[in-house]
């Protein structure tokens, strides 16, 4: 009798919620965080790939250990457990053991970008490499990771076994001396990766796109793109997207519309240190990236972030990242701006899908009155847009950082938020020091330049930098819907 009354009460509760217009059991839940790198030296600038089921995950980040390369880990259970972290092989001439040589020829690798390619059932991994012993130069290289061939119990220096990886292939070569990222010369940097996952008309199923800024050390940095139809074995490009009249560009991000059109957005400014006339820009390709439209202004950046935020030393600038809503076809862009005082996340979208001549007025995603930065955005097949960023809402002193996920189901016109973490961390506590070379107090304040989120209809999977027991580590968290 009691169980029957309980059942009736539950049914009435569900009915009342539905009558109110709110789906029952719709409150998102947070799982994690999980420290997936857990090392004694820094890890930051995460990128995340995820298969359509949400079960297979692969993450990469800047790894400041002895190999000084692209750190890497993967999960086969949706992020509940991760394989012991290692690094992408074939890039640097080092492993994490000074007595074991690496399989690459470069001194340093970093700025990784990862995405899952459903056509080939592998993860595509892109990393920047530079600093050879002789004939220094800088390259961007591509490799693939197959989790079905990986051994999670392999030695740290074996990178889950050679069978899981393909030999890295050069995407583009710069003319810099390779001594430092962003130094003089033609330097590919700040890359991101996008894959066409649709086989509908107008699409290029499995095509892998890589976008980047080409820094020349003289205040100019056009946006370039290359693409591959054979999982990174061969490449078309580089193809310049931005117009020559636009000087200093970065944060290039490609996204694909339901009709197959390709969009790329970026931040543009008159020069590298400009705090005036900075804009969010966009261009479109209707032929899979071969040719590009003129550059369009999507939004003005009212007051750019001047390199750092109050109460911290690590660098922060304005960032702009974008997705296309697969339901409406709208191009949605998020960026941070100090026009209202603290760095705040704003969102805009095309007023008419497919038309880059008109964007909506930028709206505040969810102002906390504290500093917000490092926005990254993804979209689920059902059109839910997920945006992850750091927010100091959790610290009255406006110093410690927490992680927030904002989601939109109407192309960014309105947003709801979930606090992924509520205990803040000090981004200056641990420094980014290279293992065996610099001491723990090397004085390099660097939190990275971005974090990551990837989405399915059921969840948003997040990677971010936080403080571990001994260093900055890569953390994983999940928001389930």
VEXZA-588674 format. One record per residue (C-alpha): residue number from 1; x, y, z negated. Coordinates in pm, 1 decimal, padded with zeros to 6 digits. Example, Ala and Ser with C-alpha at 12.3 -4.5 7.8 and 13.67 -1.06 7.14 Angstrom:
<sites>
SITE/k/u/v/w
SITE/1/01230.0/-00450.0/-00780.0
SITE/2/01367.0/-00106.0/-00714.0
</sites>
This chain:
<sites>
SITE/k/u/v/w
SITE/1/00000.0/00000.0/00000.0
SITE/2/00280.7/00239.7/-00086.0
SITE/3/00463.5/00157.1/00239.5
SITE/4/00145.8/00231.0/00442.1
SITE/5/00104.7/00568.7/00272.1
SITE/6/00471.8/00643.7/00338.9
SITE/7/00433.5/00554.8/00707.7
SITE/8/00128.4/00781.1/00740.3
SITE/9/00314.0/01064.0/00569.5
SITE/10/00608.5/01029.1/00806.6
SITE/11/00377.8/01024.1/01110.0
SITE/12/00198.7/01337.6/00990.4
SITE/13/00531.7/01508.8/00931.3
SITE/14/00646.5/01431.1/01285.1
SITE/15/00315.4/01550.8/01430.5
SITE/16/00336.1/01877.7/01238.7
SITE/17/00689.3/01938.0/01367.7
SITE/18/00584.9/01870.8/01726.5
SITE/19/00283.4/02099.8/01691.9
SITE/20/00518.7/02372.9/01577.7
SITE/21/00704.0/02331.2/01907.8
SITE/22/01024.7/02192.7/01756.2
SITE/23/01145.1/01843.9/01857.7
SITE/24/01152.7/01602.1/01564.8
SITE/25/01497.2/01508.9/01431.4
SITE/26/01655.1/01778.4/01652.2
SITE/27/01901.5/01912.3/01394.8
SITE/28/02257.9/01846.7/01520.5
SITE/29/02488.5/01644.8/01297.9
SITE/30/02864.5/01688.7/01261.3
SITE/31/03113.9/01402.6/01236.7
SITE/32/03476.4/01453.4/01145.1
SITE/33/03716.1/01616.4/01147.2
SITE/34/03978.3/01350.4/01219.5
SITE/35/04347.6/01438.8/01228.0
SITE/36/04454.9/01252.9/01542.6
SITE/37/04818.0/01370.6/01565.1
SITE/38/04913.3/01383.7/01193.6
SITE/39/05278.3/01469.3/01250.6
SITE/40/05554.8/01665.1/01080.0
SITE/41/05593.4/01901.1/01376.3
SITE/42/05344.3/02124.2/01554.6
SITE/43/05072.2/02017.0/01797.2
SITE/44/04848.4/02276.2/01965.8
SITE/45/04669.7/02381.9/02289.6
SITE/46/04440.6/02079.9/02317.5
SITE/47/04265.6/01955.7/02630.8
SITE/48/04001.0/01682.1/02634.2
SITE/49/03860.5/01442.0/02890.8
SITE/50/03555.3/01219.1/02837.0
SITE/51/03379.9/00957.6/03050.4
SITE/52/03002.1/00985.9/03117.7
SITE/53/02918.6/00739.2/02840.2
SITE/54/03105.2/00943.1/02580.9
SITE/55/03289.4/00631.7/02467.4
SITE/56/03622.7/00684.9/02644.2
SITE/57/03814.5/00995.0/02537.9
SITE/58/04163.0/01119.6/02616.8
SITE/59/04325.8/01422.4/02457.7
SITE/60/04653.5/01601.6/02526.9
SITE/61/04832.4/01894.3/02363.8
SITE/62/05164.2/02073.6/02331.4
SITE/63/05388.2/01837.2/02134.9
SITE/64/05675.0/02004.1/01948.4
SITE/65/05851.2/01681.0/01857.1
SITE/66/06186.5/01567.4/01994.0
SITE/67/06046.0/01495.8/02342.0
SITE/68/05894.9/01850.6/02348.6
SITE/69/05634.7/01735.6/02597.7
SITE/70/05263.3/01679.0/02631.5
SITE/71/05132.9/01490.3/02328.0
SITE/72/04862.2/01234.2/02400.4
SITE/73/04607.5/01001.7/02238.7
SITE/74/04290.1/00822.0/02341.8
SITE/75/03978.0/00666.1/02193.2
SITE/76/03755.5/00383.9/02317.4
SITE/77/03478.0/00417.3/02058.2
SITE/78/03354.9/00770.9/02111.6
SITE/79/03612.9/00935.6/01889.4
SITE/80/03561.5/00743.0/01565.5
SITE/81/03915.3/00606.6/01596.5
SITE/82/04213.3/00725.1/01799.5
SITE/83/04524.4/00538.9/01905.3
SITE/84/04845.0/00651.6/01730.7
SITE/85/04957.8/00967.4/01909.7
SITE/86/05238.0/00948.9/02167.3
SITE/87/05330.0/01159.6/02472.7
SITE/88/05276.9/01163.8/02849.6
SITE/89/05569.7/00972.3/03007.9
SITE/90/05767.4/01061.2/03317.9
SITE/91/05797.1/01433.0/03240.8
SITE/92/06087.3/01504.1/03003.2
SITE/93/06422.6/01332.2/02971.9
SITE/94/06354.2/01266.2/02602.8
SITE/95/06139.5/01044.3/02384.8
SITE/96/06078.6/01101.6/02014.0
SITE/97/06387.6/00893.6/01936.7
SITE/98/06719.8/01063.8/02019.4
SITE/99/06870.2/00724.0/02105.3
SITE/100/06600.8/00634.9/02363.2
SITE/101/06603.2/00837.4/02687.6
SITE/102/06282.7/00955.0/02849.0
SITE/103/06173.0/00868.2/03202.2
SITE/104/06145.1/01224.7/03333.7
SITE/105/06405.8/01482.0/03433.5
SITE/106/06281.9/01801.7/03268.1
SITE/107/06371.0/01943.7/02929.1
SITE/108/06023.1/02060.2/02831.3
SITE/109/05659.7/01991.9/02923.3
SITE/110/05336.8/02147.7/02800.3
SITE/111/05008.9/02326.8/02875.5
SITE/112/04825.3/01997.8/02944.0
SITE/113/04488.6/01965.8/03116.7
SITE/114/04287.6/01640.3/03108.9
SITE/115/03967.7/01524.5/03281.8
SITE/116/03796.5/01190.6/03350.6
SITE/117/03760.1/01093.5/03716.0
SITE/118/03458.0/00861.2/03759.4
SITE/119/03551.5/00769.2/04117.0
SITE/120/03874.0/00603.7/03999.6
SITE/121/03781.2/00529.0/03634.9
SITE/122/04096.5/00697.6/03506.5
SITE/123/04192.9/01015.8/03328.0
SITE/124/04377.2/01276.1/03533.7
SITE/125/04647.9/01454.3/03334.4
SITE/126/04824.0/01772.1/03448.5
SITE/127/05128.1/01918.0/03269.7
SITE/128/05370.1/02202.9/03328.8
SITE/129/05738.5/02098.8/03329.6
SITE/130/06051.8/02310.6/03327.0
SITE/131/06413.9/02332.1/03215.5
SITE/132/06629.5/02075.0/03398.0
SITE/133/06995.6/02023.7/03312.3
SITE/134/07100.8/02140.9/03659.6
SITE/135/06913.0/02329.5/03926.6
SITE/136/06658.1/02462.5/03679.5
SITE/137/06310.2/02506.3/03817.4
SITE/138/05951.8/02481.6/03705.8
SITE/139/05686.3/02241.5/03831.1
SITE/140/05329.0/02138.8/03762.7
SITE/141/05291.1/01761.2/03770.7
SITE/142/04998.0/01519.6/03783.6
SITE/143/04967.7/01166.3/03650.8
SITE/144/04681.3/00932.2/03562.8
SITE/145/04604.0/00728.8/03252.1
SITE/146/04405.8/00403.5/03262.5
SITE/147/04277.1/00308.1/02914.6
SITE/148/04197.5/-00047.5/03028.0
SITE/149/04570.8/-00106.3/03083.4
SITE/150/04687.0/00068.7/02766.8
SITE/151/04830.7/-00098.9/02458.1
SITE/152/04735.5/00111.0/02152.3
SITE/153/04983.5/-00083.0/01941.5
SITE/154/05284.3/-00009.1/02163.2
SITE/155/05582.8/00168.9/02015.6
SITE/156/05546.7/00546.0/01991.6
SITE/157/05815.9/00590.1/02257.2
SITE/158/05642.2/00356.0/02503.7
SITE/159/05336.2/00579.7/02561.3
SITE/160/05092.0/00282.2/02540.0
SITE/161/05292.6/00095.9/02805.0
SITE/162/05407.8/00185.0/03155.6
SITE/163/05116.2/-00005.1/03314.3
SITE/164/04869.3/00256.7/03188.4
SITE/165/05034.2/00542.5/03381.0
SITE/166/05115.8/00639.8/03737.8
SITE/167/05440.7/00809.5/03832.4
SITE/168/05397.2/01188.6/03805.2
SITE/169/05347.0/01374.8/04133.9
SITE/170/05433.2/01740.3/04192.2
SITE/171/05131.2/01968.5/04238.9
SITE/172/05334.7/02286.0/04287.6
SITE/173/05691.4/02408.2/04233.8
SITE/174/05785.7/02751.3/04105.6
SITE/175/06094.9/02958.6/04168.3
SITE/176/06156.4/03056.9/03808.3
SITE/177/06485.1/02954.0/03650.8
SITE/178/06275.1/02736.1/03419.5
SITE/179/06435.2/02866.7/03103.9
SITE/180/06107.8/02986.4/02954.5
SITE/181/05737.5/02973.0/03027.4
SITE/182/05612.3/03281.0/03207.7
SITE/183/05966.5/03400.5/03286.2
SITE/184/06066.3/03576.0/03605.7
SITE/185/05997.9/03410.5/03936.9
SITE/186/05700.6/03215.7/04067.1
SITE/187/05577.3/03043.1/03751.1
SITE/188/05259.5/02827.3/03754.0
SITE/189/05099.2/02848.4/03411.2
SITE/190/04769.3/02835.7/03217.1
SITE/191/04633.2/02556.0/03435.0
SITE/192/04290.6/02394.8/03400.6
SITE/193/04139.0/02093.3/03573.0
SITE/194/03794.2/02016.9/03717.2
SITE/195/03661.3/01707.7/03895.7
SITE/196/03363.3/01684.9/04130.3
SITE/197/03159.5/01409.2/03966.2
SITE/198/02865.3/01410.7/04212.0
SITE/199/02823.3/01215.8/04534.9
SITE/200/02524.0/01425.1/04646.5
SITE/201/02530.6/01607.5/04983.0
SITE/202/02769.9/01901.0/04988.1
SITE/203/02996.8/01750.4/04724.1
SITE/204/03342.9/01593.3/04739.0
SITE/205/03306.4/01303.8/04496.7
SITE/206/03620.8/01246.0/04292.4
SITE/207/03801.0/01556.2/04422.6
SITE/208/04042.6/01681.9/04158.8
SITE/209/04087.5/02059.6/04136.9
SITE/210/04370.5/02232.9/03949.8
SITE/211/04366.9/02609.8/03902.6
SITE/212/04639.7/02826.2/03755.3
SITE/213/04791.8/03171.9/03731.8
SITE/214/05111.6/03228.7/03927.9
SITE/215/05316.7/03459.6/03705.1
SITE/216/05605.6/03635.3/03878.3
SITE/217/05750.2/03827.9/03583.4
SITE/218/05671.2/04165.2/03743.6
SITE/219/05317.7/04218.3/03616.5
SITE/220/05151.1/04028.5/03900.7
SITE/221/04987.5/03687.9/03876.4
SITE/222/04746.7/03573.1/04148.9
SITE/223/04508.7/03282.3/04088.8
SITE/224/04585.7/02965.1/04286.1
SITE/225/04413.2/02630.9/04338.8
SITE/226/04516.1/02290.8/04472.9
SITE/227/04301.9/01980.8/04516.2
SITE/228/04345.8/01607.5/04563.8
SITE/229/04108.6/01342.8/04702.4
SITE/230/04324.6/01042.0/04612.2
SITE/231/04351.1/01080.4/04235.2
SITE/232/04655.5/01304.3/04243.4
SITE/233/04875.8/01110.7/04484.7
SITE/234/04873.3/01389.2/04745.4
SITE/235/04769.3/01753.6/04723.5
SITE/236/04627.5/02030.5/04940.7
SITE/237/04747.4/02376.5/04844.9
SITE/238/04839.7/02597.6/04672.1
SITE/239/04561.6/02821.5/04803.4
SITE/240/04538.0/03176.2/04669.5
SITE/241/04191.6/03269.0/04541.0
SITE/242/04226.6/03619.5/04396.7
SITE/243/04273.1/03920.8/04621.0
SITE/244/04610.7/04095.5/04635.9
SITE/245/04459.6/04418.4/04502.7
SITE/246/04405.5/04246.7/04168.8
SITE/247/04733.4/04250.2/03980.3
SITE/248/04748.8/04050.6/03658.3
SITE/249/04514.2/03750.3/03645.9
SITE/250/04490.5/03447.7/03416.9
SITE/251/04245.0/03195.3/03264.8
SITE/252/04147.4/03036.7/03596.7
SITE/253/03860.0/02790.0/03557.2
SITE/254/03678.9/02601.3/03834.1
SITE/255/03322.0/02468.6/03809.9
SITE/256/03087.4/02304.1/04058.1
SITE/257/02726.8/02394.4/04139.8
SITE/258/02446.6/02144.1/04212.2
SITE/259/02477.7/02218.3/04585.7
SITE/260/02852.7/02149.8/04583.7
SITE/261/02968.7/02511.0/04586.7
SITE/262/03286.0/02568.4/04388.0
SITE/263/03332.3/02868.5/04158.7
SITE/264/03646.4/02997.5/03992.3
SITE/265/03648.4/03264.3/03720.5
SITE/266/03935.7/03446.6/03551.6
SITE/267/04041.3/03751.8/03352.4
SITE/268/04185.3/04034.5/03561.7
SITE/269/04373.5/04343.3/03444.7
SITE/270/04590.3/04616.4/03599.1
SITE/271/04904.7/04480.5/03433.3
SITE/272/05024.2/04233.4/03172.1
SITE/273/04977.1/04465.9/02874.1
SITE/274/04671.7/04657.7/02989.0
SITE/275/04405.8/04742.3/02730.7
SITE/276/04191.9/04932.3/02981.4
SITE/277/03993.1/04835.7/03290.0
SITE/278/04016.7/04461.8/03220.4
SITE/279/03742.2/04257.8/03386.4
SITE/280/03602.3/03907.3/03417.2
SITE/281/03613.1/03807.2/03784.0
SITE/282/03468.6/03530.8/04001.3
SITE/283/03493.9/03388.6/04353.0
SITE/284/03313.7/03110.5/04542.3
SITE/285/03410.7/02843.4/04794.4
SITE/286/03151.6/02669.8/05012.3
SITE/287/03396.1/02421.7/05167.7
SITE/288/03542.1/02240.3/04868.3
SITE/289/03815.1/02490.1/04787.2
SITE/290/03971.8/02541.4/05130.4
SITE/291/03855.9/02903.3/05175.2
SITE/292/03728.6/03164.3/04932.4
SITE/293/03494.5/03460.0/04911.7
SITE/294/03593.3/03805.9/04803.8
SITE/295/03650.9/03869.4/04434.3
SITE/296/03344.1/03978.8/04235.5
SITE/297/03326.7/04160.8/03902.6
SITE/298/03122.9/03953.2/03655.9
SITE/299/03172.0/04166.4/03342.7
SITE/300/03383.3/04447.5/03204.7
SITE/301/03595.9/04378.9/02899.7
SITE/302/03517.5/04677.0/02678.6
SITE/303/03814.5/04656.0/02442.3
SITE/304/04065.2/04373.8/02504.8
SITE/305/04239.5/04201.0/02214.2
SITE/306/04584.7/04366.1/02185.2
SITE/307/04787.9/04047.0/02141.2
SITE/308/04712.4/03977.3/01774.7
SITE/309/04419.2/04000.0/01535.6
SITE/310/04409.0/04161.4/01190.6
SITE/311/04563.7/03951.6/00912.0
SITE/312/04749.7/03710.9/01143.0
SITE/313/05066.4/03694.2/01353.2
SITE/314/04990.7/03424.9/01615.0
SITE/315/04898.3/03565.9/01954.3
SITE/316/04540.0/03612.9/02068.7
SITE/317/04417.3/03776.6/02388.5
SITE/318/04080.3/03793.9/02557.0
SITE/319/03986.4/03464.6/02725.2
SITE/320/03715.6/03393.1/02982.6
SITE/321/03591.3/03042.2/03068.4
SITE/322/03291.2/02924.7/03267.2
SITE/323/03060.3/02641.6/03373.3
SITE/324/02771.5/02602.8/03615.5
SITE/325/02436.0/02499.5/03468.2
SITE/326/02350.5/02178.9/03661.2
SITE/327/01977.0/02242.7/03616.2
SITE/328/01947.7/02608.3/03719.7
SITE/329/02266.0/02650.9/03922.9
SITE/330/02359.1/02963.9/03723.2
SITE/331/02726.8/03041.9/03671.9
SITE/332/02770.7/03099.9/03297.2
SITE/333/03078.6/03282.2/03165.1
SITE/334/03188.9/03338.3/02805.5
SITE/335/03464.1/03574.4/02689.8
SITE/336/03583.6/03754.2/02378.2
SITE/337/03589.0/04132.1/02347.1
SITE/338/03650.1/04383.1/02066.7
SITE/339/03392.4/04636.5/02187.0
SITE/340/03188.1/04589.4/01868.0
SITE/341/03484.4/04598.2/01628.7
SITE/342/03608.4/04243.6/01560.0
SITE/343/03683.1/04007.5/01847.6
SITE/344/03338.5/03868.5/01937.7
SITE/345/03223.0/03604.8/02188.7
SITE/346/02995.8/03730.0/02468.9
SITE/347/02808.7/03545.3/02743.1
SITE/348/02685.6/03646.1/03088.2
SITE/349/02543.5/03455.8/03385.5
SITE/350/02449.7/03514.1/03745.9
SITE/351/02115.4/03695.8/03771.5
SITE/352/02032.1/03474.6/04071.1
SITE/353/02189.5/03131.1/04108.5
SITE/354/02453.5/03134.3/04379.9
SITE/355/02471.3/03515.1/04399.4
SITE/356/02792.2/03666.7/04261.4
SITE/357/02687.1/04024.6/04327.7
SITE/358/02479.9/04055.0/04009.8
SITE/359/02536.7/03927.5/03656.4
SITE/360/02326.3/03976.2/03345.9
SITE/361/02440.5/04223.7/03081.0
SITE/362/02673.4/04041.8/02837.5
SITE/363/02504.5/03931.0/02515.2
SITE/364/02657.5/03842.7/02180.7
SITE/365/02658.1/03466.4/02134.5
SITE/366/02642.6/03470.9/01753.3
SITE/367/02812.9/03762.5/01583.8
SITE/368/02951.2/03683.6/01239.1
SITE/369/03105.8/04023.3/01175.5
SITE/370/03445.4/03848.2/01163.4
SITE/371/03706.2/03762.0/01425.4
SITE/372/03600.3/03508.6/01692.0
SITE/373/03847.9/03379.8/01951.2
SITE/374/03965.4/03095.1/02175.8
SITE/375/03626.9/03021.3/02341.3
SITE/376/03605.9/02702.8/02550.0
SITE/377/03293.4/02586.5/02727.9
SITE/378/03146.4/02268.2/02878.3
SITE/379/02808.0/02153.6/03002.6
SITE/380/02608.3/01831.7/02965.0
SITE/381/02421.0/01672.8/03260.0
SITE/382/02088.9/01785.3/03109.2
SITE/383/02199.3/02151.3/03121.2
SITE/384/02291.1/02201.8/02755.7
SITE/385/02592.1/02433.3/02747.0
SITE/386/02837.0/02387.7/02460.6
SITE/387/03080.9/02656.8/02349.8
SITE/388/03347.2/02600.4/02085.8
SITE/389/03556.4/02873.9/01924.9
SITE/390/03733.3/02984.2/01608.6
SITE/391/03535.0/03208.6/01374.1
SITE/392/03643.2/03360.8/01042.7
SITE/393/03287.3/03357.1/00909.0
SITE/394/03407.0/03125.7/00631.0
SITE/395/03655.4/03372.1/00483.9
SITE/396/03548.2/03703.4/00325.5
SITE/397/03911.3/03811.3/00362.9
SITE/398/03894.9/03767.2/00743.1
SITE/399/04211.0/03557.1/00767.2
SITE/400/04121.0/03187.6/00756.0
SITE/401/03975.4/03020.5/01066.5
SITE/402/03681.7/02781.3/01093.6
SITE/403/03539.9/02608.8/01401.9
SITE/404/03193.1/02682.5/01543.2
SITE/405/02994.5/02516.4/01820.7
SITE/406/02731.5/02728.2/01995.2
SITE/407/02484.8/02566.4/02236.8
SITE/408/02242.5/02703.9/02493.8
SITE/409/01962.6/02534.7/02688.8
SITE/410/01872.0/02838.0/02902.8
SITE/411/02190.7/02917.4/03097.2
SITE/412/02339.5/03119.9/02814.5
SITE/413/02046.3/03356.9/02758.5
SITE/414/02028.1/03250.0/02392.9
SITE/415/02239.9/03034.5/02163.6
SITE/416/02216.6/02824.5/01847.7
SITE/417/02522.0/02747.3/01634.7
SITE/418/02661.2/02464.3/01426.2
SITE/419/02946.2/02507.7/01178.3
SITE/420/03187.0/02230.7/01273.7
SITE/421/03413.2/02319.3/00980.1
SITE/422/03343.8/02534.7/00675.7
SITE/423/03683.2/02526.7/00505.7
SITE/424/03915.4/02772.9/00673.9
SITE/425/04280.6/02726.3/00760.4
SITE/426/04562.4/02978.8/00784.2
SITE/427/04699.1/02978.4/01139.3
SITE/428/05029.0/03124.2/01017.5
SITE/429/05093.5/02864.6/00745.4
SITE/430/05284.4/02627.9/00974.7
SITE/431/05504.6/02747.4/01256.2
SITE/432/05557.1/02605.3/01603.0
SITE/433/05909.0/02470.3/01570.8
SITE/434/06079.6/02221.0/01798.0
SITE/435/06177.4/01904.6/01613.8
SITE/436/06549.1/01848.1/01547.5
SITE/437/06634.2/02190.8/01692.1
SITE/438/06461.5/02456.2/01481.9
SITE/439/06400.6/02454.9/01110.9
SITE/440/06043.9/02447.1/00973.0
SITE/441/06069.5/02821.0/00902.5
SITE/442/06180.1/02906.3/01256.7
SITE/443/05955.7/03213.1/01266.5
SITE/444/05753.2/03112.8/01574.6
SITE/445/05391.3/03201.8/01501.3
SITE/446/05193.4/03022.8/01774.6
SITE/447/04851.0/02863.9/01733.9
SITE/448/04828.6/02795.8/02107.4
SITE/449/04599.2/02972.8/02352.5
SITE/450/04294.7/02745.8/02364.0
SITE/451/04100.9/02453.5/02217.0
SITE/452/03863.9/02208.2/02389.7
SITE/453/03510.2/02070.0/02413.4
SITE/454/03351.4/01810.4/02642.6
SITE/455/02980.2/01723.8/02657.6
SITE/456/02730.6/01445.4/02724.4
SITE/457/02354.0/01470.1/02675.2
SITE/458/02399.4/01320.8/02327.7
SITE/459/02702.3/01503.7/02193.7
SITE/460/02974.3/01765.5/02214.5
SITE/461/03322.2/01628.7/02147.2
SITE/462/03573.9/01883.7/02019.5
SITE/463/03952.4/01903.0/01988.2
SITE/464/04112.5/02190.8/01802.2
SITE/465/04426.8/02293.5/01617.9
SITE/466/04417.1/02292.4/01238.3
SITE/467/04652.5/02250.7/00946.4
SITE/468/04754.9/01898.2/00861.3
SITE/469/04956.9/01795.1/00558.7
SITE/470/05289.1/01898.4/00712.6
SITE/471/05223.4/02091.8/01034.4
SITE/472/04967.6/02216.9/01281.3
SITE/473/04784.5/01906.6/01401.6
SITE/474/04527.4/01818.0/01666.4
SITE/475/04186.2/01744.6/01513.2
SITE/476/03879.7/01575.1/01662.1
SITE/477/03517.7/01641.9/01565.2
SITE/478/03179.0/01551.9/01713.2
SITE/479/02843.1/01728.0/01713.5
SITE/480/02558.5/01487.4/01792.9
SITE/481/02223.1/01603.7/01927.5
</sites>
